[in-house]
Structures are given as C-alpha cells and as structure tokens.
C-alpha cells in the first residue's frame, strides 16, 4: 500500500484576490530551491487514522497554528513517488513570520558523522494563485486549481 499524507490548504482573500499559504521545506537539500519546491503543510499518517485529524496535526506541527473553520475535502492526489496526499481547504489567516516549525535531525554534511537539527519548514508565505502554482511542487498545483473552482461555484451570481 502506498504511503499516505494529509495536509491543509489554508486560503484567504486580500483586496478581493485569493491567496494560499504555502511552506518551504527546511534542511540543506531544499535551501537553494524555490520555484517548484513549496508545498502545503502536510505529513504522513498511519493506516486507520482519520486524514482530517492527521492534516490538522501536521499543520500544527509544521506551523505552530491550529486553524479552526470549515474543512473542505479536496480530491486526493498521487505524487510522483507514489505517495497519496489527502488535502483539505480551510479559510484562515496567520502571520507567516510567526510560524514555528518542528525539527528533524540528520547527518550533515553527508558521511561527516555530525548530526544537525533543521526545521521541517524554514519559511511560509501567502501567494496569489498564479504565483502559488509556480512555487508549488508540480503534483500539488491541482489542489490550488480545485480550490479556485470550488470557491467560484460558491460565489453568488448576479
């Protein structure tokens, strides 16, 4: 069975424009990557665990924030490595500068014998949809597109 992860796609409206919150992975492998490297806050979960519970937990671990609101399930996607991602949209707001991530430890530099601690995410930011599509890992772009369609369907028509 493929690994599964769950995450939240937080969104807000600023001056009528839709923006989404994305996070940049921490650690030395991602330090110099930008376009196509960002993600929604997400993480793996165990079989039998409710994906929304996992998504909320992972968001809190990676950002230090526990968002409240209506969670809307988005269509699960398969990333290039085979992992299945279950994502939920939630409206909210936060200051990306105030985000505090959990950390991980790895040997760095490779074969040095030294263990170093790195944040799971090293930064976060709000991005308008078109910019978010450029920043996101390619497989996750469909989440932003689905969110835009869902919100357009909810808007009142004149």
C-alpha positions in Angstrom: 0.0 0.0 0.0 1.4 3.4 -0.9 2.3 5.9 1.9 -0.3 8.5 2.6 -0.1 12.0 3.9 -2.6 14.6 4.8 -2.5 18.4 4.8 -4.3 21.7 4.8 -4.5 24.3 2.1 -5.3 27.5 4.0 -6.7 30.3 2.0 -7.7 33.9 2.5 -9.0 36.9 0.4 -6.9 40.1 0.3 -8.4 43.0 -1.6 -10.6 40.6 -3.5 -7.7 38.4 -4.5 -7.5 34.8 -3.4 -4.2 33.8 -1.7 -3.0 30.5 -0.3 -0.5 29.7 2.4 2.5 27.6 1.3 5.5 26.3 3.2 9.1 25.8 2.1 10.8 22.6 3.3 13.7 23.1 5.6 17.1 21.3 5.5 20.1 21.5 3.3 18.6 19.7 0.2 15.9 22.5 -0.3 17.9 25.5 0.8 18.6 26.9 -2.7 15.4 25.7 -4.3 12.4 27.9 -4.8 10.2 27.5 -7.9 8.5 24.1 -7.7 9.7 23.4 -4.2 7.0 24.7 -1.9 4.2 22.6 -0.5 1.0 22.7 1.6 1.7 21.9 5.2 1.3 18.1 5.3 2.7 14.9 6.7 2.4 11.1 6.7 -0.2 9.3 8.7 -0.8 5.7 9.8 -3.5 3.4 8.3 -6.7 3.7 10.2 -6.0 7.3 11.2 -8.6 9.9 10.1 -7.0 12.0 7.3 -8.5 15.3 8.7 -7.2 14.6 12.1 -3.7 13.9 10.6 -4.0 17.1 8.4 -4.8 19.3 11.4 -2.0 17.7 13.5 0.6 18.1 10.7 -0.4 21.7 10.1 0.0 22.4 13.8 3.4 20.7 13.9 4.8 22.5 10.9 3.4 25.9 11.6 2.5 26.1 15.3 -1.0 27.1 14.3 -4.3 25.1 14.8 -6.7 26.5 12.3 -10.4 26.4 13.0 -13.2 26.6 10.4 -14.9 24.5 7.8 -12.7 21.9 6.3 -13.5 21.0 2.7 -12.0 17.8 1.3 -10.2 18.2 -2.0 -9.6 15.3 -4.4 -6.7 13.1 -3.2 -3.7 13.2 -5.5 -0.8 10.9 -6.2 2.7 12.5 -6.1 5.5 11.3 -8.4 6.9 9.0 -5.8 3.6 7.2 -5.4 2.5 8.9 -2.1 -1.2 9.7 -1.9 -2.0 13.2 -0.5 -5.3 13.9 1.2 -5.8 17.7 1.4 -8.5 19.8 3.0 -9.1 23.5 2.3 -9.8 25.8 5.2 -10.2 29.6 5.3 -8.0 31.3 7.7 -5.2 33.8 8.3 -1.9 34.0 10.0 1.4 35.8 10.0 3.9 33.7 8.1 6.7 35.4 10.1 5.2 34.0 13.4 5.3 30.3 12.2 7.3 27.9 14.4 8.1 24.5 12.9 9.0 21.3 14.5 12.5 20.0 13.7 14.3 16.9 12.4 17.9 15.6 12.9 20.1 14.3 10.1 23.7 13.7 9.3 25.1 16.8 7.7 27.3 17.1 5.8 26.9 13.6 4.4 29.4 11.0 5.8 30.7 13.6 8.3 29.4 11.7 11.4 27.9 15.0 12.6 24.2 15.3 13.4 22.4 18.6 12.8 19.0 19.8 13.6 16.9 21.5 10.9 13.3 22.9 10.9 10.8 20.8 8.9 9.8 24.1 7.2 12.1 27.1 7.0 9.6 29.7 5.8 6.0 30.2 4.9 4.2 32.8 2.7 0.9 33.9 1.3 0.8 33.7 -2.5 -1.8 34.7 -5.1 -3.0 31.7 -7.1 -0.8 32.1 -10.2 2.3 32.7 -8.2 1.4 29.7 -5.9 1.2 27.4 -9.0 4.8 28.4 -9.9 6.0 27.9 -6.3 4.3 24.6 -5.6 5.6 21.1 -6.2 4.1 20.1 -9.6 1.8 17.4 -8.3 0.2 19.9 -5.8 -0.8 22.5 -8.4 -4.1 20.7 -8.9 -5.1 21.5 -5.3 -4.9 25.2 -5.9 -6.9 24.8 -9.1 -9.6 22.8 -7.4 -9.8 25.3 -4.6 -10.3 28.1 -7.1 -13.1 26.2 -8.9 -14.8 25.3 -5.6 -14.8 28.9 -4.4 -16.0 30.2 -7.7 -19.0 27.8 -7.5 -19.9 29.2 -4.0 -19.8 32.8 -5.0 -23.3 34.4 -5.5 -24.2 35.1 -9.1 -25.8 38.4 -10.1 
